[in-house]
């Protein structure tokens, strides 16, 4: 019976614990190496999103230019339309990935997309 009481006490203790994981990015200054790792991950994800957005924009513009210079040729118009639709689908996938990462960041308390700190000329952090 003593073991059963200990199990009940342990369950009560575990029920009071908060089930969040803090990777150190949310605390200013952070603690140790954890903050450096999370900052690197955050930077890599942001760079990937910027490259993806630029790729979508470039593919959309390429399709638009192909459409303009198609000269009424049905095959060229179809090819240009396909490029533009692919760019729109890419934009939708990029937006869904952003939403998915934001949901994960709320669950795991890890902020991927902000706030951005930019050093100004007087070397003070400026939050955007």
TIKE-961170 format. One record per residue: residue number from 1; residue in three letters; x, y, z of N, C-alpha, C, CB in turn. Coordinates in steps of 0.2 Angstrom, whole numbers. Last residue first. Glycine has a CB too. Layout:
<atoms>
ATOM:NUM:ALA:X:Y:Z:X:Y:Z:X:Y:Z:X:Y:Z .
...
</atoms>
This chain:
<atoms>
ATOM:128:UNK:62:228:-172:57:229:-177:51:225:-177:60:229:-185 .
ATOM:127:UNK:73:235:-161:68:230:-162:63:232:-167:64:228:-156 .
ATOM:126:UNK:89:239:-161:83:242:-163:78:236:-164:84:247:-169 .
ATOM:125:UNK:103:241:-150:98:236:-153:91:240:-155:97:230:-149 .
ATOM:124:UNK:115:253:-154:110:250:-149:105:246:-153:106:257:-146 .
ATOM:123:UNK:126:258:-162:127:252:-159:122:250:-153:133:251:-156 .
ATOM:122:UNK:123:270:-169:125:271:-162:126:264:-158:121:276:-158 .
ATOM:121:UNK:117:264:-180:124:267:-181:127:268:-174:123:273:-185 .
ATOM:120:UNK:109:249:-175:109:255:-178:116:258:-178:104:260:-174 .
ATOM:119:UNK:106:232:-177:111:237:-174:111:243:-178:118:234:-174 .
ATOM:118:UNK:91:224:-175:96:227:-180:100:232:-176:92:230:-186 .
ATOM:117:UNK:82:210:-172:86:215:-169:91:218:-174:90:212:-162 .
ATOM:116:UNK:66:205:-174:72:206:-177:76:211:-173:71:207:-184 .
ATOM:115:UNK:57:194:-162:58:201:-165:65:201:-168:57:207:-160 .
ATOM:114:UNK:55:182:-174:55:188:-172:56:189:-165:49:192:-173 .
ATOM:113:UNK:53:168:-179:52:174:-184:52:181:-180:46:173:-188 .
ATOM:112:UNK:54:158:-169:58:158:-175:58:164:-179:55:152:-180 .
ATOM:111:UNK:54:155:-153:52:160:-158:56:160:-164:51:167:-154 .
ATOM:110:UNK:48:143:-143:54:144:-147:52:149:-153:57:138:-150 .
ATOM:109:UNK:38:135:-136:41:141:-134:47:143:-137:41:141:-126 .
ATOM:108:UNK:32:124:-142:38:123:-139:41:129:-136:42:120:-144 .
ATOM:107:UNK:19:130:-146:19:124:-142:26:123:-139:18:118:-147 .
ATOM:106:UNK:24:141:-154:19:142:-148:19:136:-144:12:144:-150 .
ATOM:105:UNK:31:135:-164:35:140:-159:30:141:-153:36:146:-163 .
ATOM:104:UNK:21:128:-170:26:124:-167:30:129:-162:31:121:-171 .
ATOM:103:UNK:15:139:-176:11:134:-171:16:131:-167:6:130:-175 .
ATOM:102:UNK:25:143:-184:22:148:-179:19:144:-174:18:153:-182 .
ATOM:101:UNK:27:133:-193:32:134:-189:30:139:-183:38:138:-192 .
ATOM:100:UNK:14:133:-200:16:127:-196:21:129:-191:18:122:-201 .
ATOM:99:UNK:15:146:-206:10:145:-201:12:139:-197:3:144:-204 .
ATOM:98:UNK:26:143:-215:26:149:-210:21:148:-204:25:156:-213 .
ATOM:97:UNK:20:134:-222:26:132:-218:27:137:-213:32:131:-223 .
ATOM:96:UNK:10:141:-229:8:136:-224:14:134:-220:5:130:-228 .
ATOM:95:UNK:18:150:-236:14:153:-231:12:147:-226:8:156:-234 .
ATOM:94:UNK:24:141:-245:28:145:-240:24:148:-234:32:151:-244 .
ATOM:93:UNK:13:136:-251:17:132:-247:21:135:-242:21:127:-252 .
ATOM:92:UNK:9:148:-258:5:145:-253:8:140:-249:-1:142:-257 .
ATOM:91:UNK:21:150:-266:19:155:-261:14:152:-256:16:161:-264 .
ATOM:90:UNK:19:139:-274:25:139:-270:24:144:-264:31:141:-274 .
ATOM:89:UNK:7:142:-281:7:136:-276:13:136:-272:8:130:-281 .
ATOM:88:UNK:13:153:-288:7:154:-283:7:148:-278:0:155:-287 .
ATOM:87:UNK:22:146:-296:24:151:-291:19:153:-286:26:158:-295 .
ATOM:86:UNK:13:138:-304:18:135:-299:21:140:-294:24:132:-303 .
ATOM:85:UNK:7:149:-311:3:144:-306:8:141:-301:-1:139:-310 .
ATOM:84:UNK:17:153:-318:14:158:-314:10:154:-308:9:163:-317 .
ATOM:83:UNK:20:142:-326:25:145:-322:22:149:-316:31:149:-326 .
ATOM:82:UNK:8:140:-333:11:135:-328:16:138:-324:13:129:-332 .
ATOM:81:UNK:9:152:-341:3:151:-336:5:146:-331:-3:149:-339 .
ATOM:80:UNK:19:149:-349:20:155:-344:15:154:-339:19:161:-348 .
ATOM:79:UNK:14:138:-356:20:137:-352:21:143:-347:26:137:-357 .
ATOM:78:UNK:3:144:-362:2:139:-358:8:137:-353:0:132:-361 .
ATOM:77:UNK:10:153:-370:6:156:-365:4:150:-360:-1:158:-368 .
ATOM:76:UNK:17:144:-379:21:148:-374:16:151:-369:24:154:-378 .
ATOM:75:UNK:6:138:-385:11:134:-381:15:138:-376:15:130:-386 .
ATOM:74:UNK:0:149:-392:-4:145:-387:1:141:-382:-9:141:-390 .
ATOM:73:UNK:7:165:-395:8:157:-396:5:154:-390:15:156:-397 .
ATOM:72:UNK:7:178:-393:0:175:-395:1:167:-396:-3:178:-401 .
ATOM:71:UNK:19:182:-389:17:184:-396:11:180:-398:23:182:-400 .
ATOM:70:UNK:26:180:-377:23:174:-380:21:176:-387:18:171:-376 .
ATOM:69:UNK:30:191:-369:34:189:-375:32:183:-379:41:189:-373 .
ATOM:68:UNK:21:189:-358:22:196:-362:25:194:-368:26:201:-358 .
ATOM:67:UNK:25:177:-353:18:178:-356:18:184:-360:13:179:-350 .
ATOM:66:UNK:38:178:-349:36:174:-354:30:175:-357:37:166:-351 .
ATOM:65:UNK:35:187:-338:39:190:-344:38:185:-350:46:190:-343 .
ATOM:64:UNK:28:179:-330:25:185:-332:28:187:-339:25:190:-327 .
ATOM:63:UNK:38:169:-327:32:167:-330:28:173:-333:27:164:-325 .
ATOM:62:UNK:47:178:-320:49:174:-326:43:172:-330:53:168:-324 .
ATOM:61:UNK:39:182:-309:41:187:-314:43:183:-321:47:191:-311 .
ATOM:60:UNK:38:169:-303:32:173:-305:34:178:-310:29:176:-299 .
ATOM:59:UNK:52:167:-300:48:162:-305:42:165:-307:47:155:-301 .
ATOM:58:UNK:55:177:-291:58:177:-298:55:172:-302:65:174:-296 .
ATOM:57:UNK:46:174:-280:45:180:-284:49:180:-291:48:186:-280 .
ATOM:56:UNK:51:162:-277:44:162:-279:43:169:-283:39:162:-273 .
ATOM:55:UNK:64:166:-273:63:161:-278:56:161:-281:65:154:-276 .
ATOM:54:UNK:61:174:-262:64:177:-268:64:172:-274:72:179:-267 .
ATOM:53:UNK:56:165:-253:52:170:-256:55:174:-262:51:176:-250 .
ATOM:52:UNK:67:156:-251:61:154:-254:56:159:-257:57:150:-249 .
ATOM:51:UNK:76:165:-245:78:162:-252:72:160:-255:83:157:-251 .
ATOM:50:UNK:69:168:-234:70:173:-238:72:171:-245:76:178:-235 .
ATOM:49:UNK:68:155:-228:62:158:-230:63:164:-235:58:161:-224 .
ATOM:48:UNK:82:153:-226:78:148:-230:72:152:-232:77:142:-227 .
ATOM:47:UNK:84:163:-216:88:163:-222:84:159:-228:95:161:-222 .
ATOM:46:UNK:76:158:-205:75:164:-209:78:165:-215:77:170:-204 .
ATOM:45:UNK:83:146:-203:76:146:-205:74:152:-208:71:144:-199 .
ATOM:44:UNK:96:152:-198:95:147:-204:88:147:-207:98:140:-202 .
ATOM:43:UNK:92:159:-187:95:162:-193:94:158:-199:102:164:-191 .
ATOM:42:UNK:87:148:-179:83:154:-180:85:157:-187:82:159:-175 .
ATOM:41:UNK:99:141:-177:93:138:-180:88:143:-183:90:133:-175 .
ATOM:40:UNK:107:151:-170:109:149:-177:103:145:-180:115:143:-176 .
ATOM:39:UNK:99:152:-159:100:158:-163:102:156:-170:105:163:-160 .
ATOM:38:UNK:100:140:-153:94:142:-155:94:148:-160:89:143:-149 .
ATOM:37:UNK:114:140:-150:111:135:-155:105:137:-157:111:128:-151 .
ATOM:36:UNK:115:150:-141:118:151:-147:116:146:-152:126:150:-146 .
ATOM:35:UNK:107:146:-131:105:152:-134:108:152:-141:106:158:-130 .
ATOM:34:UNK:115:135:-126:108:134:-129:106:140:-133:103:132:-123 .
ATOM:33:UNK:126:139:-120:127:137:-127:120:136:-130:131:131:-128 .
ATOM:32:UNK:120:150:-107:125:146:-110:124:145:-118:125:139:-107 .
ATOM:31:UNK:105:157:-107:109:153:-103:114:149:-107:106:149:-98 .
ATOM:30:UNK:99:173:-112:99:166:-112:104:163:-107:100:163:-119 .
ATOM:29:UNK:98:187:-116:104:184:-113:105:177:-113:105:187:-107 .
ATOM:28:UNK:81:185:-113:86:189:-115:93:187:-112:84:197:-114 .
ATOM:27:UNK:73:170:-119:75:174:-113:81:178:-115:78:169:-107 .
ATOM:26:UNK:70:163:-130:65:168:-127:67:172:-122:58:165:-125 .
ATOM:25:UNK:79:154:-133:79:160:-137:74:165:-134:76:158:-144 .
ATOM:24:UNK:79:143:-125:84:148:-123:83:154:-127:90:146:-123 .
ATOM:23:UNK:70:133:-127:76:132:-130:81:138:-129:76:131:-137 .
ATOM:22:UNK:59:126:-116:62:132:-118:69:131:-121:62:137:-112 .
ATOM:21:UNK:44:117:-117:51:116:-118:54:123:-120:53:111:-124 .
ATOM:20:UNK:31:113:-106:34:117:-111:42:116:-111:32:125:-110 .
ATOM:19:UNK:22:108:-96:24:104:-101:27:108:-107:19:99:-104 .
ATOM:18:UNK:24:111:-79:22:114:-85:25:110:-91:24:121:-85 .
ATOM:17:UNK:17:100:-66:23:102:-70:20:105:-76:28:97:-72 .
ATOM:16:UNK:7:94:-59:8:102:-58:14:104:-63:9:103:-51 .
ATOM:15:UNK:8:81:-62:2:85:-65:3:92:-64:-5:83:-62 .
ATOM:14:UNK:18:77:-55:19:78:-62:14:82:-65:20:71:-65 .
ATOM:13:UNK:12:77:-42:18:81:-43:19:82:-51:24:78:-40 .
ATOM:12:UNK:3:67:-44:1:73:-42:6:79:-43:-1:74:-34 .
ATOM:11:UNK:11:56:-46:7:58:-51:4:65:-50:1:53:-52 .
ATOM:10:UNK:18:55:-34:22:57:-40:17:59:-45:26:50:-42 .
ATOM:9:UNK:7:51:-26:10:58:-24:14:60:-30:15:57:-18 .
ATOM:8:UNK:4:39:-31:-1:44:-31:2:51:-30:-6:43:-26 .
ATOM:7:UNK:16:32:-28:14:33:-35:9:39:-36:11:27:-38 .
ATOM:6:UNK:15:32:-14:20:35:-17:19:37:-25:27:31:-17 .
ATOM:5:UNK:4:24:-13:3:31:-10:9:35:-14:4:31:-3 .
ATOM:4:UNK:9:12:-18:3:15:-21:3:22:-19:-3:11:-19 .
ATOM:3:UNK:18:9:-8:21:10:-15:15:14:-19:23:4:-19 .
ATOM:2:UNK:10:6:3:15:12:3:17:14:-4:21:10:8 .
ATOM:1:UNK:4:-6:0:0:0:0:4:6:0:-5:0:6 .
</atoms>
